[in-house]
Amino acid sequence: MKLNEPVKSIFSACLVYASIAIGYTTEVQAQAAKVIKIKTDQSIAKVQPNMWGVFFEDINFGADGGIYAELIKNRSFEFTKPMMGWSIQREKPQEGEVLVVNRKEVNTANPRYLQVKKQTDDFELINEGFKGIGVKKGLRYDFSLMYRQSTPGVKLVLMLKDGNNKIIGQRTLTPDQTGSDWKKQSASFIATETDPKAKFSILFQGKGDIDLDMISLFPGDTWKNRPQGLRADMVQLLADMKPGFIRFPGGCIVEGTDLANRYQWKKTIGPIENRQLIINRWNTEFPHRAAPDYFQSFGLGFFEYFQLAEDIGSDALPILNCGMACQFNSAEVASLDELDPYVQDALDLIEFANGDITTKWGKMRADLGHPKPFNLKMMGVGNENWGPQYLERLAIFTKAIKAKYPDFKLINSSGTDPEGDRFNLLNTTLRKNNADFIDEHYYRSADWFLKNAGRYDHYPRNGSKVFVGEYAVHADGKIEGSNRNNWQSALASASLMTGLERNADVVQMASYAPLFANIDAWQWAPDMIWVNNLKSYGTPDYYVQKQFSTNKGTDVVSITLDDKNIIGQDGLYASAVTDRVKKELIIKITNNSGQPQQIDFDLEGKMKLKSKATNEEIANSNLNQVNSFENPEAVSPKKSTINLKGKKLNIALKPYSFNVIKIPFNS
């Protein structure tokens, strides 16, 4: 048959594509399978139940404007510019009708309030929220405020408005109590539309004088429906990871730019109106990402952190200031003879978490609604501090804490980098001092992660343990924002993590950092979870972390290629554990090459393996692939079934893939 030219072209193209497909299949089939041996009976290390955790820092609007569900920005007028986030809309401005009053000498924790003397036309007080207010149709919104008035007369119309000023939620509130004392009043209403960028307005009607403070609005769907609580979708992403611990509240905010700006846990508990707001140090840290409206209201305080950890079954891991501010900023230190208040804060925190209700701080915990101890087991002393000045202060903390709580574990800083003179001084000295944990941090390239998968293979097996408290692959600096959380970064992290897992007798805890970022208000990237005013999604890094955390096992077993640890041979990285509770052998293996690889697993030992296994595979041929609000699971696990042949398991690893293979066994 004679083909005309268009048909001939199509036919030729088909032949080309067919030959490519046949060649690909032939290549996979012809490739010699690599034999990986796993000694299923031989436990070489125990995996700690809390090995894989999460690290929370109030960066990228992670707390206010993030997981803390308050929708009103600058609710008590305490920002440096008291009316930041607020505006007044009225036809005929009246001097002195609205004033910000400062009562610092009377109330240092909450000095400012709004004084309204309304005698003229109606006007609106409008709050823009945190890059807008996310509103969901059909959801209840809970408003509250504190007020004071001598005589009734002013009526407040509460309104949610969309971008076109259409009212999408409304309720009228009439403060009715009088007197010199502050009163609290609440009201709720239902939103009629969904809008990610709404605003909140209070329309003042009538005549009279009224003082307002702590103007607040929360969605009705907070985590566990707690009043003034946390964003449920963000907490759920954490709960789904089943993290072994939550490290909080940072990070650099623990240190502060100077000691006055440091995190002080005692100022973050108790009634919300008594928690003293401070500027967030990430407000001005990066001039190219300046955030003048970034403050810490401490609505998410230490009690809430402990409560969150308990809610999702994690250990609490607080980090406290050691009497040193950030050494990259002011490098301010408390003198050694004035360190007692800092040490006492640490001792009091342990009592707050664990003390009997007859103790001062144990009673405080009970008064806050939690008489049962939180069972705090550990804390960090300092964050990324270094030098002899750190070692001097750490020694004082350690002596005092261990004297009262000898079994309490302390995490010590190894500085900001995983190598160099600073690291060497701290690592050597801390090991000589038998530190419980040495906290290592690394933000490095994908190549560094791949080259360091064997980092801990030759660490001392006894003595101080390692806590990898902050780590993340940082992609090319030209890549910005959420695009930095691409598949290449996550795959390199997974590869390094096989080395952490293989050395679980050395590295007993690890956490990726940072945790959250607001897509409209971030300072630092990459981050594990990205959010906007209505939605949140896990990045490829999130799914890698989740795979390790939910498949941690109980015992590390030997896995080798040519009798060597698998730390990059032909782009392969691997670790293996058994879970004696779930009765599973769990293999984690990454293929960092652009070619498929045939693997024959030789499963040695007396373990009675079942005939079917599952593979939860994350793979993508595009290393720049990211997840997004539009496609939140573009890079995420896909589950399939594999058949075993006795003690043999054959699998074809896709290019650029991370695989978690689970093989059930009988006891």
Number of C-alpha atoms within 10 A of each C-alpha: 3 6 9 8 9 9 11 12 12 11 12 12 12 12 12 12 11 12 12 12 12 12 12 14 12 11 14 17 13 10 13 12 16 14 17 20 19 22 18 23 15 14 14 16 18 19 24 17 17 19 22 27 26 27 23 20 20 29 27 28 29 22 27 24 28 26 24 24 26 26 28 26 28 29 25 24 25 23 22 13 11 18 19 17 20 18 13 15 13 13 8 10 13 13 7 11 13 18 14 17 14 17 13 11 8 9 12 13 17 21 18 21 23 21 20 20 17 21 14 14 14 15 18 19 16 20 26 20 23 26 19 24 27 20 28 18 13 13 17 18 21 17 21 18 19 20 23 22 23 14 15 17 16 23 18 17 16 23 22 27 23 22 12 7 10 12 19 20 23 19 15 15 17 13 22 14 16 15 10 9 11 15 17 14 14 13 14 20 19 20 22 17 17 16 21 17 19 24 26 24 23 22 19 18 19 14 18 17 18 21 19 22 23 21 21 19 24 22 26 20 18 20 20 12 13 11 14 22 21 26 24 19 18 22 17 13 16 22 16 12 21 20 26 25 25 26 26 24 23 20 23 22 23 29 31 25 23 17 20 12 16 23 23 18 20 16 15 22 20 17 9 16 16 16 20 21 20 19 19 24 23 25 19 16 14 12 10 8 15 15 20 15 19 25 24 24 26 23 25 24 24 23 21 17 19 21 16 21 21 16 13 19 16 22 23 25 24 25 25 26 26 25 26 28 27 23 17 9 12 13 15 18 19 16 12 12 6 11 17 16 11 19 24 14 17 24 17 17 21 22 21 25 25 20 24 17 19 10 13 13 19 24 18 20 25 18 12 13 10 16 17 14 16 20 14 20 17 19 21 22 24 27 27 23 28 20 15 13 14 22 18 11 22 21 11 15 23 17 13 16 19 14 11 10 13 11 11 15 18 22 24 30 27 30 25 19 16 18 14 10 11 17 19 15 16 22 23 11 15 20 16 11 12 13 19 19 26 25 25 23 24 20 19 15 16 21 12 15 25 23 14 17 25 21 14 19 15 9 14 12 14 9 14 20 23 26 22 22 24 21 19 26 26 22 22 10 7 6 15 13 17 22 17 24 30 24 29 26 23 28 28 27 23 29 31 25 24 24 24 26 30 29 25 23 22 23 25 21 25 27 25 25 24 25 21 30 30 26 19 16 21 22 23 17 21 29 24 25 24 28 24 22 23 15 12 21 22 26 29 28 30 22 20 26 24 21 22 21 21 14 24 23 24 20 24 26 23 20 24 20 18 11 10 12 20 25 23 20 12 12 18 21 28 29 27 26 29 28 19 13 9 12 17 23 26 24 22 25 22 29 26 23 16 14 17 18 23 19 17 17 22 18 20 14 13 10 16 13 21 16 16 15 20 17 21 18 23 24 23 20 14 13 15 15 17 23 22 18 14 8 10 15 16 17 25 22 19 11 13 11 12 16 15 17 11 12 16 15 20 17 16 13 22 22 19 24 23 30 25 24 23 24 22 20 19 9 10
